[in-house]
């Protein structure tokens, strides 16, 4: 019985600790995180990193604003978010040189593939 209670409390503690780590990041934190990853992958100069961070910060801020003030139409929200992401992507690509653009395109493709696999895995678990 003691082992059962100990095991149950351990699992409950892990569950609570896991949920505590899912804190929503601020737009500044999200932009900085992605900028750091791109800086590492694409060997961005300091000036490029500042410009990329500004574009990503604008994107994150606008997306947060859209999420906190959604319109009644879900489709228009999705289109607005897509437009915001596309504008940020265009700004980021404008800062990159040709070699960095190729690396960026490959990174985006890999991220899309990873997202599709994750979504497919999630769908198979649910259904």
Buried (B, 14 or more C-beta within 10 A) or exposed (E): EEEEEEEEEEEEEEEEEEEEEEEEEEBEEBBBEBBEEBBEEBEBEEEBBEBBBBBBBBBBBBBBEBEEEEEEEEEEBEEBBEEBEEBBBEBBBEBBEEEBBEBBEEBEEEEEEEEEEEEEEEEEEEE
